[in-house]
Amino acid sequence: MARQTSPQNPSINASYNDNGSPREADFDIQQELSRLQEIIYESFHIPVSRWTIIDEDKVLEQLEFIGTKIPEAIRKALQVLEQKQEILTNAENYAQHVVQQAEQEAAEILDESGIIQQAQHEANQILHQVQTQCEAIKAQTVAEIDQQRQMANGEMENLYQKSIAEAQQIQDGADEYADAVLTRLEQELGEMLGVVRNGRQQLYNHSAQRPTNNSGKQVSGNKKQSS
């Protein structure tokens, strides 16, 4: 992974405790992703190379924190939507209660059939209007829920794909670095093996050049002759 310069962002640093662990409150997915990027940028860069040694524990801890907080953010959004639905339901129940109360009062006060029919007709109109408005509000709320759910699913999918891509880049970089180290080690071992072979060849040549006695055995140059 190519090393880049990460600008200091106080708002990002403020989301973490003194020990570097993320706080539980004020979760912001963009902020946490910026923190993940900052962890990578602050990692040790191998001189004269394109590679950076990543602290796997920090990266995995940040990814785990993001993964655990995304469902919580979605749950809070669904709670808001449920509260909207509860408000709409209460409004509809209240409207129905008002209509029922109006019908009851009209039945108790009005005795003439024409007035009663007129009141019933008006009550039906009010009920129809209320039902129409409630259905429109309900349809709009369902559409908003679907839209937010799709947006949340899209963000989760993008985050998942990005995490996979970054993990693959990290793995590729680690594999290439390991291959380079092993290649260099192989070359050094080859050179050491060549030195050992040359040393053995020299010993063999020196041994072949030593004089031999009548029995065919080599005589050591510093061995004393018998009197």
C-alpha positions as CSV (number, residue, x, y, z in Angstrom):
1,M,0.0,0.0,0.0
2,A,1.4,3.4,-1.0
3,R,2.0,5.7,2.0
4,Q,0.2,9.0,2.0
5,T,0.2,11.9,4.4
6,S,-2.8,12.0,6.8
7,P,-3.9,15.5,7.9
8,Q,-4.6,15.9,11.6
9,N,-8.3,16.3,12.3
10,P,-9.2,17.3,15.9
11,S,-12.8,16.1,15.5
12,I,-11.6,12.6,14.6
13,N,-9.2,12.5,17.5
14,A,-11.9,13.7,19.9
15,S,-13.9,10.5,19.3
16,Y,-11.3,8.3,21.0
17,N,-10.2,7.8,24.6
18,D,-6.7,8.4,25.9
19,N,-5.8,4.8,25.2
20,G,-6.8,5.1,21.5
21,S,-10.0,3.0,21.9
22,P,-13.2,4.4,20.3
23,R,-15.9,5.9,22.6
24,E,-19.4,4.4,22.7
25,A,-21.3,7.7,22.2
26,D,-21.5,10.0,19.1
27,F,-21.0,7.3,16.5
28,D,-20.3,8.7,13.0
29,I,-19.6,6.1,10.3
30,Q,-17.7,8.6,8.1
31,Q,-15.6,9.6,11.2
32,E,-14.8,6.0,12.1
33,L,-13.8,5.2,8.5
34,S,-11.5,8.3,8.6
35,R,-10.0,6.9,11.8
36,L,-9.4,3.6,10.1
37,Q,-7.6,5.4,7.2
38,E,-5.6,7.4,9.8
39,I,-4.4,4.2,11.5
40,I,-3.1,2.9,8.1
41,Y,-1.4,6.3,7.3
42,E,0.3,6.4,10.8
43,S,1.7,2.8,10.4
44,F,5.4,2.2,10.0
45,H,6.6,2.8,6.4
46,I,9.3,0.6,5.1
47,P,12.1,3.0,3.8
48,V,12.8,3.0,0.0
49,S,9.7,0.9,-0.7
50,R,6.0,1.3,-1.4
51,W,5.0,-0.8,1.6
52,T,3.8,-0.1,5.1
53,I,3.6,-2.4,8.0
54,I,0.1,-2.3,9.4
55,D,-0.8,-3.0,13.0
56,E,-3.3,-5.8,12.4
57,D,-4.8,-5.6,15.9
58,K,-5.7,-1.9,15.6
59,V,-7.2,-2.3,12.1
60,L,-9.3,-5.3,13.2
61,E,-10.4,-3.5,16.3
62,Q,-11.5,-0.5,14.3
63,L,-13.3,-2.7,11.8
64,E,-15.0,-4.6,14.6
65,F,-16.1,-1.4,16.3
66,I,-17.6,-0.1,13.0
67,G,-19.3,-3.5,12.4
68,T,-20.9,-3.4,15.9
69,K,-22.0,0.2,15.7
70,I,-23.7,0.0,12.2
71,P,-26.6,-2.2,13.4
72,E,-27.1,0.2,16.4
73,A,-27.3,3.2,14.1
74,I,-29.9,1.3,11.9
75,R,-31.8,0.3,15.1
76,K,-32.0,3.9,16.2
77,A,-33.3,4.9,12.7
78,L,-35.9,2.3,12.9
79,Q,-37.0,3.5,16.3
80,V,-37.5,6.9,14.9
81,L,-39.6,5.5,12.1
82,E,-41.6,3.4,14.6
83,Q,-42.2,6.6,16.7
84,K,-43.5,8.3,13.5
85,Q,-45.8,5.3,12.9
86,E,-47.0,5.5,16.5
87,I,-47.8,9.2,16.1
88,L,-49.7,8.5,12.9
89,T,-51.7,5.7,14.6
90,N,-52.5,7.9,17.6
91,A,-53.7,10.7,15.2
92,E,-55.9,8.2,13.3
93,N,-57.3,6.9,16.6
94,Y,-57.9,10.4,17.8
95,A,-59.7,11.3,14.6
96,Q,-61.9,8.2,14.8
97,H,-62.7,9.1,18.4
98,V,-63.6,12.7,17.4
99,V,-65.9,11.3,14.6
100,Q,-67.5,8.8,17.0
101,Q,-68.1,11.5,19.6
102,A,-69.6,13.8,17.0
103,E,-71.9,11.0,15.9
104,Q,-72.9,10.3,19.4
105,E,-73.6,13.9,20.3
106,A,-75.5,14.4,17.1
107,A,-77.7,11.4,17.8
108,E,-78.5,12.6,21.4
109,I,-79.2,16.2,20.4
110,L,-80.9,16.0,17.0
111,D,-84.3,14.3,16.7
112,E,-85.3,15.0,13.2
113,S,-84.3,12.5,10.6
114,G,-83.1,15.1,8.1
115,I,-80.7,16.7,10.5
116,I,-79.5,13.3,11.7
117,Q,-78.9,12.2,8.1
118,Q,-77.1,15.5,7.3
119,A,-74.9,15.1,10.4
120,Q,-74.3,11.5,9.4
121,H,-73.3,12.6,5.9
122,E,-70.9,15.2,7.3
123,A,-69.5,12.7,9.7
124,N,-68.9,10.3,6.8
125,Q,-67.2,13.0,4.9
126,I,-64.9,13.9,7.8
127,L,-64.2,10.2,8.3
128,H,-63.4,9.8,4.6
129,Q,-61.1,12.8,4.7
130,V,-59.3,11.6,7.8
131,Q,-58.9,8.1,6.3
132,T,-57.6,9.6,3.1
133,Q,-55.1,11.7,4.9
134,C,-54.0,8.8,7.1
135,E,-53.5,6.6,4.1
136,A,-51.5,9.3,2.4
137,I,-49.3,9.8,5.5
138,K,-48.9,6.0,5.9
139,A,-47.9,5.6,2.3
140,Q,-45.4,8.4,2.6
141,T,-44.0,7.0,5.8
142,V,-43.6,3.5,4.2
143,A,-41.8,5.1,1.2
144,E,-39.5,6.9,3.5
145,I,-38.8,3.8,5.5
146,D,-38.0,1.8,2.3
147,Q,-35.8,4.6,1.1
148,Q,-33.8,4.8,4.3
149,R,-33.5,1.0,4.5
150,Q,-32.2,1.0,0.9
151,M,-29.7,3.7,1.8
152,A,-28.6,1.9,4.9
153,N,-28.2,-1.4,2.9
154,G,-26.2,0.5,0.2
155,E,-23.9,2.0,2.8
156,M,-23.4,-1.3,4.5
157,E,-22.6,-3.0,1.1
158,N,-20.2,-0.2,0.2
159,L,-18.5,-0.5,3.6
160,Y,-18.3,-4.3,3.2
161,Q,-16.8,-4.1,-0.3
162,K,-14.4,-1.4,0.8
163,S,-13.3,-3.4,3.8
164,I,-12.7,-6.5,1.6
165,A,-10.7,-4.5,-0.9
166,E,-8.6,-2.9,1.8
167,A,-8.0,-6.3,3.4
168,Q,-7.0,-7.7,0.1
169,Q,-4.6,-4.9,-0.5
170,I,-3.1,-5.4,2.9
171,Q,-2.8,-9.2,2.3
172,D,-1.2,-8.6,-1.1
173,G,1.3,-6.2,0.3
174,A,2.2,-8.6,3.1
175,D,2.6,-11.5,0.6
176,E,4.8,-9.3,-1.7
177,Y,6.9,-8.2,1.3
178,A,7.3,-11.8,2.5
179,D,8.3,-12.9,-1.0
180,A,10.9,-10.2,-1.2
181,V,12.3,-11.1,2.2
182,L,12.5,-14.8,1.3
183,T,14.0,-14.0,-2.1
184,R,16.8,-12.0,-0.5
185,L,17.3,-14.7,2.1
186,E,17.5,-17.3,-0.7
187,Q,20.2,-15.2,-2.4
188,E,22.2,-14.8,0.8
189,L,22.0,-18.5,1.5
190,G,23.1,-19.2,-2.0
191,E,26.1,-17.0,-1.6
192,M,26.9,-18.6,1.8
193,L,26.6,-22.1,0.1
194,G,29.0,-20.9,-2.6
195,V,31.5,-19.8,0.1
196,V,31.2,-23.2,1.9
197,R,31.7,-25.1,-1.4
198,N,34.8,-23.0,-2.3
199,G,36.2,-23.6,1.2
200,R,35.7,-27.4,0.8
201,Q,37.3,-27.3,-2.6
202,Q,40.4,-25.5,-1.3
203,L,40.7,-28.1,1.5
204,Y,40.4,-30.8,-1.0
205,N,43.1,-29.2,-3.2
206,H,45.5,-28.8,-0.2
207,S,44.9,-32.4,0.8
208,A,45.6,-33.6,-2.7
209,Q,48.9,-31.7,-2.8
210,R,50.4,-33.2,0.4
211,P,53.2,-35.9,-0.1
212,T,52.5,-39.5,0.7
213,N,54.8,-42.3,2.3
214,N,55.6,-45.6,0.9
215,S,52.4,-47.1,2.2
216,G,50.4,-44.6,0.2
217,K,49.4,-42.5,3.3
218,Q,49.9,-38.7,3.4
219,V,52.7,-37.5,5.7
220,S,52.0,-34.4,7.7
221,G,54.4,-31.6,7.1
222,N,55.1,-30.9,10.7
223,K,55.5,-34.6,11.8
224,K,59.0,-35.5,13.1
225,Q,60.9,-38.2,11.3
226,S,62.0,-41.2,13.4
227,S,65.8,-41.6,14.1
